Amino acid sequence: MGRDTIAGLVILVVSLALLGLTFEIHSNPLVPVSPAFYPRLVLGSTAFLSFLMIVFDVAARRRAPPAAAPAKARPAKPRYDMVAVMFAIFTVYVVLLPYLGFRIATVAFLAVMQYAMARPRTRRAWIVLALVASIATAVTYYMFEGYLQVLLPRGRWTDF
């Protein structure tokens, strides 16, 4: 059993246990969306993704030929500096959100986050970075504004 299988099992068990607890949340018949809807959505997605993680790890291990003796790999050094950088980027995002608005601030946040994690070196990588930031922001925006009818912040400076 691989590391991904173990992690997937732990996440699956925790997600399913918490998902079971959401059925104890009482709903108001006058409100169209139950207070348990969002936790069930997140926990159900997490359980499904952890199940996929287990399936892919098991399938990869069945396909891989048995290794003789695994070479001792040097463990990666913890990157505590990156943790500080990510918190700093997130803090700037939260501060600028009311001024730039959700759409502009989120595109910038996602682009800067991706750049900080893995600097793009080719034109194609820059295009992928821009597409991921734009598409993720658009999907999130239309999901919340259009489907869930949750108002997201408009920018004081941009009114966008």
C-alpha positions, 0 to 999 in steps of 0.5 A: 500500500502506497503513501497516496493510498494511505492518505486517500483512505484517511481523507475518505474516512474523515470525509465520510464521517463528517458527511454523515454528521451533516444529516443531523443538520436541521433545515428550514422549510422556508429556505430553498438551500439547506444549511447542510448543502455546502458542507455536503457538497465540499465533503462529497467532493473531497470523498470522491477525489480521495477515492480517485486518489486511491484508485489511481495509486492502486492502478499505478502500483499494479502496472509498475514492475516490482523494484529490486531494492529501492535506492535511498532517496534524499528527503526534500528539505522543507521550504519554510520560506515558501510558506511565508511567501504564500501567506504574504501573497494571500495577505496582499490578496485579502487587503486588495480585494475590496479595492480591486474587486473579486475578479481582478484581485482573484486573477492576479492572486492566482497568477502570482501564486502559480508564479511563486510555486513554479516560475514559467520558463516558456511562452506556453507556460505563461499562457497556461498560467494566464488561462488557469488564473482566468478560467478558475476566476470565471468559473468561481465568479459565475458559480457564486454570482449566477448560480448561488446568487452570492454577491462578491466584492466589487472594487472601490477603485475599479467598480468591477 
